[in-house]
């Protein structure tokens, strides 16, 4: 098991409805040393990609993107959830359905902060059905930027997001892939990775 899988086994809580709670170290209280390690690991995996910016979505992606951007020495940009009333022509927009809250949000990034010269690393905390990532990819495409890689902290491999994003040809790296979790026994099964 890698450092993250060990932490998930120790402190993750398997809930009903395919939800894994990691709010003691990632989603509410944050273990900043763990975030630093996550930053270093994504840097190691994407070091040869000449990343110019790290892109994520608020709120839980922000700390992760910060740690990753710190390692690359580049800015990070987070897509904001916005009321459609605020949206004007200066924004790239996408619609994202939230897995955890089951609602739809317009997400926006100012055109000032992404361009066709950007080589992006997209990061997020979880990958479930892939809606958040599809929104970020769509915003990157609108900007004419290149998505050089996607880094996910916890992928739920039994949901379809990972497969569909890989099928689209993106270089997706997940630090932990959960292939199954049982809310009764609390058992978590990880996919073996290199
Ligand atoms: P997706 O868009 O891939 O369906 O879901 C990804 C988003 O939903 C992530 O940004 C994350 O915030 C949230 N999410 C999805 N599954 C889980 C989960 O099992 N636990 C937690 N804490 N968040 C999740």
Boltz pocket constraint, residues with backbone or C-beta under 6 A from the ligand:
constraints:
  - pocket:
      binder: B
      contacts: [[A, 18], [A, 19], [A, 20], [A, 21], [A, 22], [A, 27], [A, 60], [A, 97], [A, 98], [A, 99], [A, 100], [A, 124], [A, 125], [A, 126], [A, 127], [A, 128], [A, 129], [A, 130], [A, 131], [A, 132], [A, 133], [A, 156], [A, 161]]
      max_distance: 6.0
